[in-house]
Amino acid sequence: MTKIKVSIIEILFTIIYLLSFIPSGYCAPLSGNPEPDRIVCLYGRPLHDNDVGAVMSGIAGRDYSSSIQTSLFLPGTSVWLFIPYSILRNDKTRKYLVTGYQDGIDVFQRKGKQWKKIKKAGKYASFPAGALKERYFVKLFDAFPADTSSAFLVVCRKNNNYFFSDLQADLKSEAQLAAWHSAFMASADAYPKLTLPFFGIAFTTIILLLVKFFLSHDRAYSFHAVGHILFLLFFILLYYHFPVNIDGGPFDNPLYCVYLDKFFLFLSISSLLISLRFFYQSGKWVTLNNRFTKILASTSTFIAFLVLVFPYVTDRYYMINNGCMIAATAITMLLGIHLVRIRAEIKGAFRIIVVGLIFLVSFVYLGFGMVLFSNSRLHIGLEVLQAFPMLIGVGVNNIFIIIAFAKREHQIQQESLELKAKAIETEMSVVQKSLNPHFIFNCLNLIDSFLYVNNSRSAREVLFNFSDLLRLVIDKSPQRLILLAEELRMLELYINLEQSRSHQSFTFEIAIDKQLDVQQMQVPPLIIQPMVENAIKHGILNLKTTGGRVTVSISKATSSLLRIAIDDNGVGMNATMALDRASYLSGSHVGISLTRKRLEIMSEVFDAESRLEIFEKTGRQGGTTVNLFLPILKV
């Protein structure tokens, strides 16, 4: 019995010893489930997972899936693809595994019992010049492995939901890979064409802003143009994030586009913030607005240059991307809070530019939101999901910019006109103040002449008329416009004074066109009196005989122009200058020059024709005709 037991123990040891020489692959059935004979995947692994042992344990425990589903490939995770030797042996030409464009791809190969990482690939991998750029596929081997224990693990890593394509796991030959790539590029051919109209609008707006800046030297145009150029650069670099465009970018390393696009984005925000200051330059919140936008613009510029430093600190670009998105959102929210605070001051061009920025920001975030909350069931490229709303936002904002600048130019013109009108009114007031003493001085001289000849009764009558006239002059002359009827009333009182002074040596007549209503028309005060005074003083009173006559005729020269003609039968200007040149220059010349100045000012204020014409009549009658042309201004 003891011998039998010993023999059994010896047999068992012998079997174990012999089994140790059998290849480990043949022991799989004894140590667990056999390895799958097809491509399988493990979802939900940590993003930076490199634990091959844990993955193989999961495969041994059948903790894997045989179906490739993009919806199970969540952001912030990795998926492991197991490619067994048996499936490679079926067709040795299929050495390319198409995974789709993934953020990062690592390839491990098993030789014997050891796993070793053999390459890195993916969207943002850096490849030597001339090397095969394995972004949406990996080349598993150059020569087919002779070791039957060989197998491959391919790890696809997804940092976030931006710019990825569907997860795939298809083995292809070189010819099949080329055909797949051609089909993929053809399916995405619409993306560049989609952007052309919006790039056209952006370029047109930028050129318009630059032209306006060089013509007007208005810095608002320059800052807005620079802001849009920088935003356009941001969008161009963003365009090269898309899988279909990634190898056509300006840099060998696509990560440069990731960093530089944020740099241009924040510089663009800074320029646009500065340009806002030029649309709000008067109001109670101007100082606060300037200080607040300066702080936000400085912060944005600081972040722009900080982005260029981050790559030297960490290679996790998605962290930089997410941090920049948070910073941009914070700046946008702070600006929004500020605009809400000063909402009562948001008027005119400032309101238009703010509405345009709201549209731009809303559509940009709509694009990001659509990508974040999208899934593969939409059957649309995520490039389009993000790009299309952003491009619409840019296009709409550019329209608002053009309208805002047109409105701003109108506002500037209006402000300029208002300032000019105030300056002209001040100048007219000075002219009228110069005219009033001149007129009063002449009337006092008239009264003095009566007192000189001891005609107290006439002097008293004249004094009463003068007091009535002076009351009207003091009351009406400060006004810019008075009724034509009031102007004629002052003229009649003045003529009465002059007739009294000359002992009724001339007649006077006012002829008014029946179609005119002097109660509904306005003229500058004392605009006719200086011309009538010249006609009497330098024309009628120099006559050697009686029978002088002064006629004032009022009619329409055109539908918009009033003609006031002062006609006399005096000696004329040439004769007056010959008789008393000094008196003419000191009297008539002053009145005419003041009237001409008033008419020039009136033309500028009312943007209408106003002029003075003087004609010396020839022939037996003689005399002078003065034509005043004034715009028809109704009450």
C-alpha positions as CSV (number, residue, x, y, z in Angstrom):
1,M,0.0,0.0,0.0
2,T,2.8,2.4,0.9
3,K,4.6,1.6,-2.4
4,I,1.4,2.3,-4.4
5,K,1.1,5.8,-2.7
6,V,4.7,6.6,-3.5
7,S,4.3,5.7,-7.1
8,I,1.2,7.9,-7.5
9,I,3.1,10.9,-6.0
10,E,6.1,10.3,-8.3
11,I,3.7,10.1,-11.3
12,L,2.2,13.5,-10.4
13,F,5.5,15.2,-10.0
14,T,6.6,13.7,-13.4
15,I,3.5,15.1,-15.1
16,I,4.0,18.6,-13.6
17,Y,7.6,18.5,-14.7
18,L,6.7,17.6,-18.2
19,L,4.0,20.3,-18.4
20,S,6.6,23.0,-17.6
21,F,8.2,22.4,-21.1
22,I,4.9,23.1,-22.9
23,P,4.5,26.7,-24.3
24,S,2.4,28.9,-22.0
25,G,-0.1,29.6,-24.7
26,Y,-1.2,26.0,-24.6
27,C,-1.8,26.3,-20.9
28,A,-4.5,29.0,-21.3
29,P,-7.4,26.6,-20.9
30,L,-6.0,25.5,-17.5
31,S,-5.4,29.0,-16.2
32,G,-8.6,30.8,-17.4
33,N,-10.7,31.6,-20.5
34,P,-8.9,31.5,-23.8
35,E,-8.0,34.8,-25.5
36,P,-10.6,36.0,-28.0
37,D,-10.0,35.3,-31.7
38,R,-11.3,38.7,-32.9
39,I,-10.8,42.4,-32.1
40,V,-12.4,43.3,-28.8
41,C,-12.4,46.5,-26.7
42,L,-12.5,47.5,-23.1
43,Y,-14.4,50.8,-22.5
44,G,-14.2,53.2,-19.6
45,R,-10.5,52.9,-18.7
46,P,-8.8,55.9,-17.1
47,L,-7.6,58.5,-19.6
48,H,-3.9,58.0,-18.9
49,D,-4.1,54.3,-18.2
50,N,-1.0,52.3,-19.1
51,D,-1.7,49.2,-16.9
52,V,-1.5,46.4,-19.5
53,G,-1.7,43.7,-16.8
54,A,-5.1,45.0,-15.6
55,V,-6.3,45.2,-19.2
56,M,-5.3,41.6,-19.9
57,S,-6.9,40.5,-16.7
58,G,-10.1,42.1,-17.9
59,I,-9.8,40.3,-21.2
60,A,-9.1,37.0,-19.5
61,G,-12.2,37.6,-17.4
62,R,-14.2,38.3,-20.5
63,D,-14.8,41.9,-19.3
64,Y,-14.8,43.2,-22.9
65,S,-17.1,44.1,-25.7
66,S,-17.1,42.8,-29.2
67,S,-18.9,45.8,-30.7
68,I,-17.4,49.2,-31.5
69,Q,-19.7,51.9,-30.3
70,T,-18.6,55.6,-30.3
71,S,-21.4,56.4,-27.8
72,L,-19.5,54.3,-25.2
73,F,-16.3,56.1,-25.7
74,L,-16.8,58.9,-23.2
75,P,-14.7,62.1,-22.8
76,G,-11.9,61.8,-20.3
77,T,-11.5,58.0,-20.8
78,S,-9.6,55.6,-22.9
79,V,-10.6,52.5,-24.8
80,W,-8.3,49.5,-25.3
81,L,-8.5,47.5,-28.5
82,F,-7.0,43.9,-28.4
83,I,-5.9,42.5,-31.8
84,P,-5.0,38.8,-31.5
85,Y,-2.4,37.0,-33.7
86,S,-5.0,34.7,-35.1
87,I,-6.9,37.5,-36.9
88,L,-3.7,39.0,-38.3
89,R,-2.7,35.6,-39.7
90,N,-5.9,35.4,-41.8
91,D,-4.7,38.2,-44.1
92,K,-1.1,39.3,-43.6
93,T,-1.5,42.4,-45.8
94,R,-3.9,44.0,-43.4
95,K,-1.3,45.7,-41.2
96,Y,-3.1,49.0,-40.7
97,L,-5.7,49.4,-38.0
98,V,-8.1,52.3,-38.7
99,T,-9.2,53.9,-35.4
100,G,-10.6,57.2,-36.6
101,Y,-9.1,60.5,-35.5
102,Q,-8.5,60.2,-31.8
103,D,-6.7,62.6,-29.4
104,G,-4.0,60.1,-28.5
105,I,-3.1,56.6,-29.6
106,D,-0.6,54.2,-28.0
107,V,0.4,50.9,-29.4
108,F,1.7,47.9,-27.3
109,Q,3.0,44.7,-28.8
110,R,3.4,41.4,-27.0
111,K,6.6,39.3,-27.6
112,G,6.7,36.2,-25.7
113,K,5.2,37.1,-22.3
114,Q,6.4,40.7,-22.4
115,W,4.3,43.8,-23.5
116,K,6.2,46.8,-24.9
117,K,5.0,50.2,-26.1
118,I,6.2,50.5,-29.7
119,K,4.7,53.8,-30.9
120,K,2.6,56.9,-30.3
121,A,0.1,58.2,-32.8
122,G,-3.1,60.3,-32.9
123,K,-4.3,63.8,-33.8
124,Y,-1.8,65.7,-31.8
125,A,1.2,63.4,-32.1
126,S,4.5,64.8,-33.4
127,F,6.1,62.9,-36.3
128,P,9.6,63.4,-37.8
129,A,9.8,65.0,-41.2
130,G,9.0,62.6,-44.0
131,A,7.5,60.0,-41.6
132,L,4.1,58.4,-42.0
133,K,1.6,60.6,-40.1
134,E,-0.5,58.0,-38.2
135,R,-3.4,60.2,-37.0
136,Y,-6.5,58.1,-37.8
137,F,-4.7,54.8,-38.1
138,V,-1.7,52.9,-36.8
139,K,0.7,50.6,-38.7
140,L,1.0,47.5,-36.6
141,F,4.0,46.0,-38.2
142,D,6.4,46.3,-41.2
143,A,7.1,42.6,-41.5
144,F,4.6,40.1,-40.3
145,P,5.6,38.8,-36.8
146,A,6.8,35.1,-36.8
147,D,6.2,34.7,-33.1
148,T,2.8,33.1,-32.7
149,S,2.4,34.6,-29.2
150,S,2.4,38.1,-30.7
151,A,-0.6,40.3,-30.1
152,F,-1.3,44.0,-30.1
153,L,-3.1,46.4,-27.7
154,V,-4.1,49.8,-29.2
155,V,-5.2,52.5,-26.7
156,C,-7.3,55.4,-27.9
157,R,-7.6,58.3,-25.6
158,K,-10.3,61.0,-25.7
159,N,-9.6,64.2,-23.7
160,N,-12.8,65.9,-24.5
161,N,-15.7,66.0,-27.0
162,Y,-14.0,68.4,-29.4
163,F,-12.8,67.5,-32.9
164,F,-13.0,63.8,-32.9
165,S,-14.4,61.3,-35.4
166,D,-16.2,58.0,-34.8
167,L,-14.3,55.2,-33.0
168,Q,-13.3,52.4,-35.5
169,A,-11.3,49.2,-35.3
170,D,-10.9,48.0,-38.9
171,L,-7.9,46.2,-40.2
172,K,-7.0,47.3,-43.7
173,S,-4.4,46.8,-46.4
174,E,-2.4,49.7,-47.8
175,A,-4.8,49.9,-50.8
176,Q,-7.9,49.7,-48.6
177,L,-6.4,52.5,-46.3
178,A,-5.9,54.8,-49.3
179,A,-9.5,54.1,-50.5
180,W,-10.8,54.8,-47.0
181,H,-8.9,58.1,-46.7
182,S,-10.1,59.3,-50.1
183,A,-13.7,58.5,-49.2
184,F,-13.3,60.3,-45.8
185,M,-11.8,63.4,-47.5
186,A,-14.6,63.5,-50.1
187,S,-17.3,63.3,-47.4
188,A,-15.7,66.3,-45.6
189,D,-15.1,68.3,-48.8
190,A,-18.1,70.6,-47.9
191,Y,-16.5,71.9,-44.8
192,P,-14.1,74.4,-46.4
193,K,-16.7,75.5,-48.9
194,L,-19.1,76.2,-46.1
195,T,-16.7,78.7,-44.6
196,L,-16.0,80.7,-47.8
197,P,-19.0,83.1,-47.6
198,F,-18.3,83.9,-44.0
199,F,-14.6,84.4,-44.6
200,G,-15.6,86.7,-47.4
201,I,-17.8,88.8,-45.1
202,A,-15.1,89.0,-42.5
203,F,-12.4,90.1,-45.0
204,T,-14.8,92.7,-46.5
205,T,-15.5,94.1,-43.1
206,I,-11.8,94.2,-42.1
207,I,-10.9,96.0,-45.4
208,L,-13.7,98.5,-44.9
209,L,-12.6,99.2,-41.3
210,L,-9.0,99.7,-42.4
211,V,-10.0,102.0,-45.3
212,K,-12.1,104.1,-42.9
213,F,-9.2,104.3,-40.5
214,F,-6.7,105.5,-43.1
215,L,-9.3,108.1,-44.3
216,S,-10.4,109.4,-40.9
217,H,-7.5,108.4,-38.6
218,D,-10.2,107.3,-36.1
219,R,-8.6,104.8,-33.7
220,A,-12.0,103.1,-33.2
221,Y,-11.7,101.6,-36.7
222,S,-8.1,100.4,-36.2
223,F,-8.8,98.6,-32.9
224,H,-11.9,97.0,-34.3
225,A,-10.1,96.0,-37.5
226,V,-7.2,94.5,-35.5
227,G,-9.7,92.7,-33.3
228,H,-11.4,91.1,-36.3
229,I,-8.0,90.2,-37.9
230,L,-7.0,88.4,-34.7
231,F,-10.3,86.6,-34.4
232,L,-10.0,85.5,-38.1
233,L,-6.6,84.1,-37.3
234,F,-8.1,82.3,-34.3
235,F,-10.8,80.8,-36.5
236,I,-8.3,79.8,-39.2
237,L,-6.2,77.9,-36.6
238,L,-9.3,76.4,-35.2
239,Y,-10.1,75.2,-38.7
240,Y,-6.9,73.2,-38.6
241,H,-8.0,71.4,-35.5
242,F,-10.6,69.5,-37.5
243,P,-9.5,66.0,-38.4
244,V,-9.9,66.5,-42.1
245,N,-7.6,69.6,-42.1
246,I,-5.1,68.7,-39.4
247,D,-2.3,67.7,-41.7
248,G,-2.8,70.8,-43.9
249,G,-1.9,73.3,-41.2
250,P,1.0,75.7,-41.1
251,F,2.9,73.7,-38.5
252,D,4.3,70.1,-38.4
253,N,3.1,69.8,-34.8
254,P,-0.7,70.4,-34.7
255,L,-0.4,71.4,-31.0
256,Y,1.0,74.7,-32.1
257,C,-2.4,75.5,-33.6
258,V,-4.0,74.6,-30.2
259,Y,-1.8,77.1,-28.3
260,L,-1.7,79.9,-30.9
261,D,-5.5,79.9,-31.5
262,K,-6.0,80.8,-27.8
263,F,-3.3,83.4,-28.1
264,F,-5.1,85.1,-31.0
265,L,-8.5,84.7,-29.4
266,F,-7.5,86.6,-26.2
267,L,-5.7,89.3,-28.1
268,S,-8.8,89.7,-30.2
269,I,-11.0,90.0,-27.1
270,S,-8.6,92.6,-25.8
271,S,-8.7,94.7,-29.0
272,L,-12.5,94.5,-29.1
273,L,-12.8,95.6,-25.5
274,I,-10.6,98.6,-26.2
275,S,-12.7,99.5,-29.2
276,L,-15.8,99.6,-27.0
277,R,-14.4,102.7,-25.3
278,F,-14.7,104.7,-28.5
279,F,-18.4,104.1,-28.7
280,Y,-19.1,105.5,-25.3
281,Q,-17.3,108.8,-24.7
282,S,-19.9,110.9,-23.0
283,G,-22.1,110.1,-20.0
284,K,-22.0,109.6,-16.3
285,W,-20.4,106.1,-16.5
286,V,-17.6,107.0,-19.0
287,T,-14.8,106.9,-16.4
288,L,-16.0,103.6,-14.9
289,N,-16.4,102.1,-18.4
290,N,-12.9,103.1,-19.4
291,R,-11.4,101.7,-16.2
292,F,-13.3,98.5,-16.4
293,T,-12.7,97.7,-20.0
294,K,-9.0,98.6,-19.5
295,I,-8.8,96.0,-16.7
296,L,-10.6,93.3,-18.8
297,A,-8.4,94.1,-21.8
298,S,-5.2,93.9,-19.7
299,T,-6.3,90.6,-18.2
300,S,-7.1,89.2,-21.6
301,T,-3.7,90.2,-23.0
302,F,-2.0,88.7,-20.0
303,I,-3.8,85.4,-20.5
304,A,-2.9,85.5,-24.2
305,F,0.9,85.5,-23.4
306,L,0.4,83.1,-20.5
307,V,-1.0,80.5,-23.0
308,L,2.4,80.5,-24.8
309,V,4.1,79.6,-21.6
310,F,1.9,76.6,-20.6
311,P,3.3,74.2,-23.2
312,Y,6.6,74.3,-21.3
313,V,4.8,73.5,-18.0
314,T,2.4,70.7,-19.1
315,D,1.7,68.6,-22.3
316,R,-1.9,68.2,-21.3
317,Y,-3.2,70.6,-23.9
318,Y,-6.8,69.9,-23.1
319,M,-6.3,71.4,-19.7
320,I,-5.0,74.6,-21.3
321,N,-8.0,74.5,-23.7
322,N,-10.5,74.1,-20.8
323,G,-8.8,76.7,-18.7
324,C,-8.9,79.2,-21.5
325,M,-12.6,78.5,-22.1
326,I,-13.3,79.2,-18.4
327,A,-11.2,82.4,-18.6
328,A,-13.0,83.6,-21.7
329,T,-16.4,82.8,-20.1
330,A,-15.4,84.7,-17.0
331,I,-14.4,87.8,-19.0
332,T,-17.6,87.6,-21.0
333,M,-19.7,87.4,-17.9
334,L,-17.9,90.3,-16.2
335,L,-18.4,92.4,-19.3
336,G,-22.1,91.4,-19.4
337,I,-22.5,92.4,-15.7
338,H,-20.8,95.7,-16.5
339,L,-23.1,96.4,-19.5
340,V,-26.1,95.6,-17.4
341,R,-25.0,98.1,-14.9
342,I,-24.6,100.9,-17.5
343,R,-27.6,99.8,-19.6
344,A,-29.2,103.2,-19.3
345,E,-26.2,104.7,-21.1
346,I,-26.2,102.1,-24.0
347,K,-27.6,104.2,-26.8
348,G,-27.0,104.8,-30.5
349,A,-23.9,103.2,-32.0
350,F,-22.9,101.8,-28.6
351,R,-26.1,99.9,-28.4
352,I,-25.7,98.4,-31.9
353,I,-22.1,97.3,-31.2
354,V,-23.1,95.7,-27.9
355,V,-26.0,93.8,-29.6
356,G,-23.5,92.6,-32.3
357,L,-21.1,91.3,-29.6
358,I,-24.0,89.6,-27.8
359,F,-24.9,87.8,-31.1
360,L,-21.2,86.8,-31.6
361,V,-20.7,85.5,-28.1
362,S,-24.0,83.6,-28.1
363,F,-23.3,81.8,-31.4
364,V,-19.7,80.9,-30.4
365,Y,-21.0,79.3,-27.2
366,L,-23.8,77.7,-29.1
367,G,-21.2,76.0,-31.3
368,F,-19.3,74.7,-28.3
369,G,-22.5,73.6,-26.6
370,M,-23.7,71.7,-29.6
371,V,-20.4,69.8,-29.7
372,L,-20.4,69.1,-25.9
373,F,-23.9,67.7,-25.9
374,S,-23.9,66.0,-29.3
375,N,-23.7,62.3,-30.0
376,S,-23.0,60.1,-33.0
377,R,-26.8,59.7,-33.8
378,L,-26.8,63.2,-35.2
379,H,-25.0,61.9,-38.3
380,I,-23.2,65.2,-38.9
381,G,-19.6,66.1,-38.7
382,L,-18.7,67.8,-35.4
383,E,-16.7,70.3,-37.4
384,V,-19.9,71.6,-38.9
385,L,-21.7,71.5,-35.5
386,Q,-19.1,73.9,-34.1
387,A,-18.1,75.9,-37.1
388,F,-21.5,76.7,-38.5
389,P,-22.9,78.6,-35.5
390,M,-19.6,80.4,-35.0
391,L,-19.5,81.5,-38.6
392,I,-23.1,82.7,-38.4
393,G,-22.2,84.7,-35.3
394,V,-19.2,86.3,-37.1
395,G,-21.3,87.2,-40.1
396,V,-24.2,88.7,-38.1
397,N,-21.7,90.6,-35.9
398,N,-20.0,92.0,-39.0
399,I,-23.3,93.4,-40.2
400,F,-23.9,95.0,-36.8
401,I,-20.4,96.5,-36.9
402,I,-21.0,98.1,-40.3
403,I,-24.3,99.5,-39.0
404,A,-22.7,100.7,-35.8
405,F,-19.9,102.6,-37.5
406,A,-22.3,104.2,-39.9
407,K,-24.4,105.2,-36.9
408,R,-21.3,106.5,-35.1
409,E,-20.3,108.6,-38.1
410,H,-23.8,110.1,-38.2
411,Q,-23.6,110.8,-34.4
412,I,-20.2,112.5,-34.9
413,Q,-21.5,114.6,-37.7
414,Q,-24.6,115.6,-35.7
415,E,-22.4,116.5,-32.7
416,S,-20.1,118.5,-35.1
417,L,-23.1,120.2,-36.6
418,E,-24.5,121.0,-33.1
419,L,-21.2,122.5,-32.0
420,K,-20.9,124.4,-35.3
421,A,-24.5,125.7,-34.8
422,K,-23.7,126.9,-31.3
423,A,-20.6,128.6,-32.5
424,I,-22.5,130.2,-35.3
425,E,-25.3,131.3,-32.9
426,T,-22.6,132.9,-30.7
427,E,-21.1,134.6,-33.7
428,M,-24.5,135.9,-34.9
429,S,-25.2,137.2,-31.4
430,V,-22.0,139.1,-31.5
431,V,-22.9,140.5,-34.9
432,Q,-26.4,141.5,-33.7
433,K,-24.9,143.2,-30.6
434,S,-22.7,145.1,-32.9
435,L,-25.7,146.1,-35.1
436,N,-27.9,147.3,-32.2
437,P,-25.6,150.1,-30.9
438,H,-25.1,151.2,-34.5
439,F,-28.9,151.5,-35.0
440,I,-29.5,153.1,-31.6
441,F,-26.7,155.6,-32.2
442,N,-28.3,156.7,-35.5
443,C,-31.7,157.2,-33.8
444,L,-30.2,159.3,-31.0
445,N,-28.6,161.4,-33.7
446,L,-32.0,161.9,-35.3
447,I,-33.5,163.1,-32.0
448,D,-30.5,165.4,-31.4
449,S,-31.1,167.1,-34.7
450,F,-34.6,168.0,-33.7
451,L,-33.5,169.4,-30.4
452,Y,-30.8,171.3,-32.1
453,V,-33.3,173.4,-34.1
454,N,-35.5,173.8,-31.0
455,N,-38.4,171.7,-32.4
456,S,-39.4,170.2,-29.1
457,R,-42.8,169.0,-30.3
458,S,-41.3,167.1,-33.1
459,A,-38.5,165.9,-30.8
460,R,-41.1,164.6,-28.4
461,E,-43.1,162.8,-31.1
462,V,-39.9,161.3,-32.4
463,L,-38.9,160.3,-28.9
464,F,-42.3,158.4,-28.5
465,N,-41.8,156.6,-31.8
466,F,-38.2,155.8,-30.8
467,S,-39.2,154.4,-27.5
468,D,-41.7,152.0,-29.2
469,L,-39.0,151.1,-31.7
470,L,-36.4,150.6,-29.0
471,R,-38.8,148.4,-27.0
472,L,-39.3,146.1,-30.1
473,V,-35.6,146.1,-30.9
474,I,-34.6,145.1,-27.3
475,D,-37.3,142.5,-27.2
476,K,-36.7,140.9,-30.7
477,S,-33.1,141.4,-31.6
478,P,-31.7,138.7,-29.2
479,Q,-33.9,136.1,-31.0
480,R,-32.4,134.1,-33.9
481,L,-35.7,134.5,-35.9
482,I,-38.7,136.7,-35.7
483,L,-41.9,136.9,-37.7
484,L,-41.7,138.9,-40.9
485,A,-44.7,141.0,-39.7
486,E,-42.7,142.0,-36.7
487,E,-39.6,142.9,-38.8
488,L,-41.8,145.1,-41.1
489,R,-43.4,146.8,-38.0
490,M,-39.9,147.8,-36.7
491,L,-39.0,149.0,-40.2
492,E,-42.2,151.2,-40.4
493,L,-41.3,152.8,-37.1
494,Y,-37.8,153.5,-38.3
495,I,-39.0,155.0,-41.6
496,N,-41.4,157.3,-39.6
497,L,-38.4,158.5,-37.7
498,E,-36.4,159.2,-40.8
499,Q,-39.3,160.9,-42.5
500,S,-39.7,163.2,-39.5
501,R,-36.0,164.0,-39.7
502,S,-36.0,164.8,-43.4
503,H,-39.3,166.8,-43.2
504,Q,-41.1,164.3,-45.2
505,S,-38.7,164.7,-48.2
506,F,-39.3,161.2,-49.5
507,T,-42.1,158.6,-49.7
508,F,-42.0,155.0,-48.6
509,E,-43.9,152.0,-49.7
510,I,-44.0,148.2,-48.7
511,A,-45.3,145.9,-51.4
512,I,-46.0,142.3,-50.3
513,D,-47.0,139.5,-52.7
514,K,-50.5,138.4,-51.9
515,Q,-49.5,134.7,-51.8
516,L,-47.2,135.4,-48.8
517,D,-48.4,135.3,-45.2
518,V,-46.1,137.5,-43.2
519,Q,-47.6,136.1,-40.0
520,Q,-46.3,132.6,-40.8
521,M,-42.8,133.5,-42.1
522,Q,-39.6,134.1,-40.2
523,V,-36.5,136.2,-40.9
524,P,-33.5,137.3,-38.8
525,P,-34.3,140.5,-36.8
526,L,-33.2,143.9,-38.3
527,I,-32.1,142.2,-41.5
528,I,-33.9,144.8,-43.8
529,Q,-33.3,148.1,-41.7
530,P,-29.6,148.5,-42.6
531,M,-30.3,148.4,-46.3
532,V,-33.2,150.9,-46.0
533,E,-31.0,153.2,-43.8
534,N,-28.3,153.1,-46.6
535,A,-30.9,153.9,-49.2
536,I,-32.1,157.0,-47.3
537,K,-28.8,158.3,-45.9
538,H,-26.6,157.8,-48.9
539,G,-29.2,157.9,-51.7
540,I,-32.3,160.0,-51.0
541,L,-30.8,162.6,-48.7
542,N,-28.1,163.4,-51.2
543,L,-30.7,164.4,-53.8
544,K,-30.7,168.1,-54.7
545,T,-34.5,168.0,-55.3
546,T,-37.5,166.6,-53.5
547,G,-39.4,163.5,-54.6
548,G,-37.3,160.8,-53.1
549,R,-38.8,157.3,-53.0
550,V,-37.9,154.1,-51.2
551,T,-39.8,150.9,-52.0
552,V,-39.5,147.5,-50.2
553,S,-40.9,144.6,-52.3
554,I,-41.3,141.1,-50.8
555,S,-42.0,138.1,-53.1
556,K,-41.0,134.5,-53.8
557,A,-37.8,134.1,-55.9
558,T,-38.3,130.3,-55.9
559,S,-40.4,127.8,-54.0
560,S,-37.8,127.9,-51.2
561,L,-36.3,131.3,-51.5
562,L,-37.7,134.7,-50.4
563,R,-36.7,137.9,-52.3
564,I,-36.7,141.3,-50.4
565,A,-35.9,144.1,-52.8
566,I,-35.0,147.6,-51.5
567,D,-35.3,150.1,-54.3
568,D,-34.6,153.9,-54.2
569,N,-34.3,156.7,-56.7
570,G,-31.3,158.4,-55.0
571,V,-28.0,159.5,-56.4
572,G,-26.5,156.0,-56.4
573,M,-23.4,154.5,-54.9
574,N,-20.8,156.1,-57.1
575,A,-22.2,159.6,-56.6
576,T,-22.4,159.0,-52.9
577,M,-18.7,158.0,-52.7
578,A,-17.7,161.0,-54.8
579,L,-19.6,163.3,-52.4
580,D,-18.4,161.9,-49.1
581,R,-16.2,158.8,-49.3
582,A,-15.4,158.7,-45.6
583,S,-19.0,158.9,-44.6
584,Y,-19.9,156.1,-47.0
585,L,-17.2,153.8,-45.8
586,S,-17.9,154.4,-42.1
587,G,-21.7,154.1,-42.5
588,S,-22.9,152.2,-45.5
589,H,-20.0,149.8,-45.6
590,V,-20.4,148.8,-42.0
591,G,-24.1,148.0,-42.4
592,I,-23.5,146.0,-45.6
593,S,-20.6,144.0,-44.2
594,L,-22.6,143.1,-41.1
595,T,-25.6,142.0,-43.2
596,R,-23.4,139.9,-45.5
597,K,-21.9,138.2,-42.4
598,R,-25.3,137.5,-41.0
599,L,-26.4,136.0,-44.3
600,E,-23.3,133.8,-44.5
601,I,-24.0,132.5,-40.9
602,M,-27.7,132.0,-41.8
603,S,-26.6,129.8,-44.8
604,E,-24.5,127.6,-42.6
605,V,-27.2,127.3,-39.8
606,F,-30.1,126.4,-42.1
607,D,-28.1,124.8,-44.9
608,A,-29.9,127.0,-47.4
609,E,-29.0,129.8,-49.8
610,S,-28.8,133.3,-48.4
611,R,-27.1,136.2,-50.3
612,L,-27.0,139.9,-50.9
613,E,-27.0,141.5,-54.3
614,I,-26.5,145.3,-55.0
615,F,-27.2,146.9,-58.4
616,E,-26.7,150.6,-59.3
617,K,-29.4,151.7,-61.7
618,T,-28.5,153.6,-64.9
619,G,-30.5,156.1,-66.9
620,R,-32.6,159.1,-66.0
621,Q,-34.1,157.6,-62.8
622,G,-30.9,156.5,-61.2
623,G,-30.7,155.1,-57.7
624,T,-29.8,151.6,-56.3
625,T,-31.5,148.3,-55.9
626,V,-30.6,145.9,-53.1
627,N,-31.8,142.3,-53.3
628,L,-31.9,140.2,-50.1
629,F,-32.4,136.4,-50.7
630,L,-33.4,134.5,-47.6
631,P,-34.7,130.9,-47.2
632,I,-38.4,130.6,-46.7
633,L,-38.7,129.6,-43.0
634,K,-42.3,129.0,-41.8
635,V,-43.4,129.0,-38.2
